[in-house]
Amino acid sequence: MKFEYHSDSLALKVLDTSHTGEVLDFYKRNKESFEKYETDKPSNFYTYTFIYNLLKAEYSSCLHGKHIRFFLYDYSVSDKIIGSVSFTDIKTNMKSCIIGYKIDEDFRHMGYGRRMLTMSLKIMVTECGMHRIEAYILPDNTPSIQLAKTMGFLSEGTAYAYAKINNNWRDHLRFTYIS
């Protein structure tokens, strides 16, 4: 697997600690919209030190094939990060993992999610050999549900009390992409 992929003006990149400032900026710009759908963050999450250590750990996990996070760029419109897609809980023996994705709120409903998932799913299936990719989505996250269905994810029901969000255990809908 490579650490950088291109398609037209889009780039998916695995970032190291030299990109701490721009990753921190991406999370800070989108804090309010991301926190509606994500697990609770530590109080120091939005600090340079935390993001530096997070990128260091994610890069190491990527080298060991346990976790991959790509950041999305579209150089035709911006030099900033406009999205992220991660693959966690990678089980090479089971050929399975869990996907999570997010798009900068200023770039939503413009096709970036679909294009990012198209690129990243192809990488995970063809280069990493994944057969089953699961997505867990809050029932009220209609755009994410629509994207998953558009990408060919199948509904597998509800994962009850799946993740703690804003201090409450929340049910999630489980979708699965089968290659």
N, C-alpha and C positions, 0 to 999 in steps of 0.2 A: 504494500500500500504506500502511496505517496502522501506527502503532507500538504500538497497543493494541487488543485484541479481547476481547469478553466472550461467554460462553455460560453461562447459569444463574449459578452462583456462581464459575465459573472465569474467570480472566483470563490471557491471553498478552500479554506486554509485551516490547518491545525496551527495554533499560535503558541509561542513560547513566552517566557517572562519579559522579553524585550517589547512586548505589546501590552504590558500591564495598563498603561495609561489609557489606551484606546478601548480596551475591554471594560475598564472601570467606567469610562464615559458612556459606553453602550448600556451598561446596567443602570447607571445613575439616570440617564435620559428616560429610561423606560421603567423605572422603579415602580411607579404607581400601577401601570397597566400589567406588568409582569407579576407583581405580588398578588393579584387577584386569583392567579391560577397556579402559583408555585408553593412548595413547602416553605414553612417559616425559615427565615434566615437568621444567622447569628447577628448580634447587635453590631459587630464590627465588619459585616459583609461589605459595606460600601466604602472600604478603605483601600488605599494602595497596597498596604502590607497583606491584607487578606487576599485580594485578587492576585497579587504576585505569587503567594503560596498556593493558591488554587490552580493557577496556570502551571506552576512547577509540578504539582501533583498530577494534574490532568495530562501533561506532556509525558511524564514518567509512565502513567497508566496506559497511554497510547502506545508507547514503545513496547510495553509488555502485553499489548493486545487485550486489555481489560476494559478500556473506556476510550471513546473517540469523540471529541467535540470539534466540529468544523464551524468556523465563522464565515458568514456570507458577505461578500462585497459586490457592488455593481459599480465598476469604475467609470461607467458612462454617465452616472448621476451624482456620485459622491465618493470620497475617499474614506468614509466612515464605515464601521461595521453596521450592516443593516439586518442581520439575522444570525441565528445560531441553530445548529442541529446537533444533538448528542446521541450517542449510542452507548448505553450503560449495561451493566450486568451481562457482558458478552461471555457467552458459554460456547467455546469452540467445539467441544464434544457434542453439544446439543444443537449447534448451528443456530443459536437464538440470541436475542438481545432485546432491549427496551429502547425505544426512540422517544426523544423529547425535542420540541422545536419551538422557536419564537422568532417573531419578526418585529423590528422597530416599529413603533406605532405610526411614525410618519410614512412608512412604506407598506402598510397593510392594504389589502384589497387591490393589489397591483400585479398579482401573479407571482410574487417572489417566493411565497411558501411552496407553491406547486413546483416551481423551477428548482428550488433548493432541495425539496424532497426527491424529485426526479433524479437529480445528480447524485445525491447521497445514498438513496436506496440502490441505485445501480452499482455504486462503489461497494456497498456492504454485501450485496448479493454476488457480484462477479469477482471482486477481488478478495473479499473476506469470507466468502462461502456461507453467508447467513441464509437460512431457510425460513426462519420464523422471526418476525420483528413485531413486537407488541407496543401499542400506544395506550396510555391511560389518560382519559380526558374527562374533565368535569362536565356533567350533564348540561350546564348552562353555557358552555363554551362552544356555541353554535358554529362560528367560523372554523375552529379546529376540527370539529366533527365533520363538517362539510368537506374540508381539505382531506381528511383521512379517507372518507368515502370516495372522493374523486380519485385518490391515489390507489384505490383498490383494496383498502383495508376492510376486513370483514368484522362485523359486530359479534362479540362473544359474550355480551351480557354485562353485568355490574360487578365491580370489585368493591364490596361494601367496606366502609371506613378505611379506605386505601391509604390516604395521606392526610397529614395534619396541615391545614391551611388556615392562616389567621386564627390559630389556636383552637380550631375545631376539626375533628376527624370527618373527612368528606368522602362520600362515595364517588367513584369514577367509573365511566364506561370503558370497557376494554375492547380494543380493536386489534386485529392481527393482520399483518401483511405476510402472505405465504408466497415464496418464490417458486 
